[in-house]
Amino acid sequence: MARIPLEERRRLLISATLTVIERDGMAGATARRIVQEAQMPLGALHYAFDNVEALLTAAADEVTAAERLVAEQGLVEATRTEGLAGVLAAGLEGYVDLLVAEPGRELAFLELMLHASRARLGSPPAPGRYAGAYRMVGELLSQAAQAAGRTWGLPLEELSRHTVSVLDGITTTWLADHDTDAAKATARFHARALAATAAPVDHQEGTSDAH
């Protein structure tokens, strides 16, 4: 086969990994099956990634990146007049739309997270592979607050963890019942709960100048 640039090789292997997990689950995500899906020799995987675990991490990151793009699009499209709850709801409902459009991909992401969690059994407390999700959600929450002219009243790390937990719950329940209306209702409920913890930026600035 023609020589493929490294970044393209990595992209193809990541795509093949997610396809295999969607179809066969984590048990089927062997190096041999992944390279067969990517139509590459076995050595190509070890040329592009240190090992299979590094490839699985990259596959999880790929799903997170796609989720971020969808959420950011929702944030951009939400107008300032909708307020923070509306901006957050737009982003969260965008995730639900992605879940409905690509359920196999989101199920693969959950399987990757469970695989990483199983490997961490008995390890000291740490974010593990969720660290990237926490960071991504925190950045999106910062964008949303800025767009709405608000500031968060609770630590961003805490709000990020709450949100990731809610999104995982939305994902697992939707995969079980395919109730999109209920999933979006949960998204809007969490958006309102988050927004209730925020305060106007100018209110805090005014308070500090009052005396």
Secondary structure, DSSP 8 states (H G I E B T S, - for coil): -----HHHHHHHHHHHHHHHHHHH-GGG--HHHHHHHHT--HHHHHHHSSSHHHHHHHHHHHHHHHHHHHHHHHHHHS-GGGHHHHHHHHHHHHHHHHHHH-HHHHHHHHHHHHHHHHHTTTS-S--GGGHHHHHHHHHHHHHHHHHHTEEESS-HHHHHHHHHHHHHHHHHHHHHH--HHHHHHHHHHHHHHHHTTEEEHHHHHHHHH--
